[in-house]
Amino acid sequence: MDLQEYFRRIGFSGLNEKPDLATLRTVHELHVMSVPFENLSIHCGERNTMDLQIIYEKIVRNRRGGWCCENNLLFSWVLREMGYKYTTLGSKVFNTLKNDFNPMDSHLINLVEIEGKPYIADVSFGVSCQIWYPLEMISGKDQEQPSGIFRLLNDGETWRLEKTGRKPLVLNEAFTSSSLIDKRLTKTIFSFVLTPRGIDHFLTTTEYLQTSPESLFTQKSICSLQTPTGFRALIGWTYSEVTFNPEEDRDIIEMRDVADSEIETILKEKFNIILTNKLTPINKKASYKL
């Protein structure tokens, strides 16, 4: 595993002289622009793992993406190699169907301390809730990013992350009532406590997420990637391109359904992904929004 090889993977050509906030912001943004959030392996007859070496080979050398336990675990290694002081945490994702947080820590994030100030780094949530830059851990502070305003809120031991976005403008009328369209302006994303977590904490969770019929990730094939103007996503057979338009307080959404014969080309041209095994797309009902 080589840090310079990772830097080439995300297109980082800057100096790595000291673990400061400016460098972290740059690397964080480049990662989400270069490495998709995706769960395609489990729909290709493959399995996801918490083995860092395997994750490195997949994301860095094979130029794939991954879900949070892959991307953010790899990013924790990046933080360590770059000299940052960090702590890996587990978080509970908010389930819109149940209107409550899921019971298990299904989302891995990293807390980074820079000059005595803590920040949350998360390079793998995907779609419109993906942060481009680390969030300063100040309760109630509005932190504007390209997709909207993020806000960390503290209630005793528990922190939660929420986001206020913009109204969606769906250009294809056939998709205005799509379950993928999120019409909530403010939404809760996840909650967490500051208990340090190791790899073992996520082993049962990752097994559940890729095997249980109740898991979002077995019910939907997901691939999303941030772009300089928004993000793109392939959910099952539905391909979407979202353009952030803060000047008019709208996000412009272009959506279309694609044929099985188009999937391979879209993954290659829009996400820079070439799969080894054949993908079986799936898009069953589950709590997931763009």
Summary of the structure (lengths in Angstrom):
residues: 290
radius of gyration: 17.9
end to end distance: 33.3
largest distance: 52.1
contacts: 925
relative contact order: 0.16
helix: 31%
strand: 31%
